[in-house]
């Protein structure tokens, strides 16, 4: 691992290029499968191999879906996972201290309950529910997904981003 800010040597650059080329060649089989999934199961979700600069460049009406069974099944499964794991209608996580004595302390529990409440409020005010539902759809369709949480500088709130 190369420390951040350190200049790369020619040897390091060559190692990185070789590692990149190896990873790129290994994904060719998966890439074809993902393209089929994007085309037939989760249309317009896995656009990671296409160079679209705006939504106007996507050919929205040239889908190759003749039966919506796979699309509906993926959507239903993703919605079921969302409802079971991260439903916005119920408390789906709680916090506790690693040190058991603190969990038994009244003032510590009150503080932890307030932190939990504030965390739920922050999630509610963010776009978390939208992004987590898209994360589940990617997970169901492609078997992988990524959810990123960032603080928005101009709002002071948290934004979530789903990336594949």
Secondary structure as the mmCIF struct_conf table of DSSP 4:
data_model
#
loop_
_struct_conf.conf_type_id
_struct_conf.id
_struct_conf.beg_label_comp_id
_struct_conf.beg_label_asym_id
_struct_conf.beg_label_seq_id
_struct_conf.end_label_comp_id
_struct_conf.end_label_asym_id
_struct_conf.end_label_seq_id
HELX_LH_PP_P HELX_LH_PP_P1 UNK A 2 UNK A 3
TURN_TY1_P TURN_TY1_P1 UNK A 4 UNK A 5
HELX_LH_PP_P HELX_LH_PP_P2 UNK A 6 UNK A 9
HELX_RH_AL_P HELX_RH_AL_P1 UNK A 10 UNK A 26
TURN_TY1_P TURN_TY1_P2 UNK A 27 UNK A 27
HELX_RH_AL_P HELX_RH_AL_P2 UNK A 28 UNK A 40
TURN_TY1_P TURN_TY1_P3 UNK A 41 UNK A 41
BEND BEND1 UNK A 42 UNK A 42
TURN_TY1_P TURN_TY1_P4 UNK A 43 UNK A 45
TURN_TY1_P TURN_TY1_P5 UNK A 48 UNK A 49
BEND BEND2 UNK A 50 UNK A 50
BEND BEND3 UNK A 53 UNK A 54
HELX_RH_3T_P HELX_RH_3T_P1 UNK A 55 UNK A 57
BEND BEND4 UNK A 58 UNK A 58
TURN_TY1_P TURN_TY1_P6 UNK A 60 UNK A 61
BEND BEND5 UNK A 66 UNK A 66
HELX_RH_AL_P HELX_RH_AL_P3 UNK A 69 UNK A 85
BEND BEND6 UNK A 86 UNK A 86
TURN_TY1_P TURN_TY1_P7 UNK A 88 UNK A 89
BEND BEND7 UNK A 90 UNK A 90
BEND BEND8 UNK A 98 UNK A 99
HELX_RH_AL_P HELX_RH_AL_P4 UNK A 100 UNK A 104
HELX_RH_AL_P HELX_RH_AL_P5 UNK A 106 UNK A 125
TURN_TY1_P TURN_TY1_P8 UNK A 126 UNK A 127
HELX_RH_AL_P HELX_RH_AL_P6 UNK A 128 UNK A 142
BEND BEND9 UNK A 143 UNK A 143
STRN STRN1 UNK A 146 UNK A 151
TURN_TY1_P TURN_TY1_P9 UNK A 153 UNK A 155
BEND BEND10 UNK A 156 UNK A 157
STRN STRN2 UNK A 158 UNK A 163
#
